[in-house]
């Protein structure tokens, strides 16, 4: 059972075998206390996390089938899925953001019990006074790959429908929606004074059962693009700014020529966003940390007015090293949004809960070493029949492993000077007929923008 949603999985399919991987608070007294805190003109703190890929611990026994699935997978830390989710709850308790956005692929493969267990955790987050807003990803609905793992067998597990999704996640955006799209699971919600979230369902899941696998590419339905006009009018009535959220990417986040990550109708969607001045998009799906700006900006015809830059922040997968989310603030006075990456504090959760598991107590080191080792081993496998000597292959795999760790964290490129100086990097440059050499080049390429932080001023509707 292959995960088709990440660059890693696409490379697997290319036989490269490389990891690149509504009611909010129901207690009325608590609700009143939360509402009374702060001022409508105070900056608001919120988070965005993507690709949680939560797997109910009860669906796996740690046996051969599960270990084989994890080892052959795309770098998701599924053995500690529950602990990562619990650490998110703990971090919310400690830092108290006003709300959290979860931009799709909430579960591993849409297992019903994974959805149920995750929503129980999200309810605990809301009881802490932090609102949660979700949209589905391509893994979450009508997924025929839903499985449990027992011994050496994978067993078909119950999945959910689109109606099930809105029932299960009713308290996490849908009950509060100012408007819902009639054709998809998209909605718009007021998340803070002067700020609305346009939560767009970009996944295509209605034919999954017929296909026998989850459709991984995304699009924004024509009816949804028309419905956005209505949402912008709602925002204008409140003089609110809007952040748009997709699971799939609006812009390309890799120079590799691989389909399935960027929206199929990205240019049409971008045109609608530009028309309404919606200049900040949050996405996920690609599993790596990357920030891009509309490439058409600065290339306008001299007779045309300048375009407002549209930014697409792809936040890396919470399930994959380095297990990051985006920590954000919104200033209602200046309409300024700040974004920077932050890492889930699994070690703190493990210590507070008395864990004796050394992997959890040293999770940051363990997760990075696990990801790096997997990258190294898969790179060696891909180089098995190449012309290079054993020592050269090892050198090249070391470079691939080091770059991959930085790439997924969003710190590759200009920060990779030491890696570029290694002999293995020069060897990759000499392998001009090898697809992996292009991947190495794309990881190490310098970028105009930071991948881990951004400041942008939103337009007012």
Beta strands, then each sheet from edge to edge (+ up, - down):
strand 1: 44-49
strand 2: 99-103
strand 3: 131-135
strand 4: 147-150
strand 5: 153-156
strand 6: 179-180
strand 7: 187-192
strand 8: 195-199
strand 9: 241-245
strand 10: 280-283
strand 11: 290-293
strand 12: 311-314
strand 13: 324-331
strand 14: 336-343
strand 15: 453-457
sheet 1: 3+ 2+ 1+ 13- 14+ 15-
sheet 2: 4+ 5-
sheet 3: 6+ 7- 8+ 9+ 10+ 12+ 11-
end
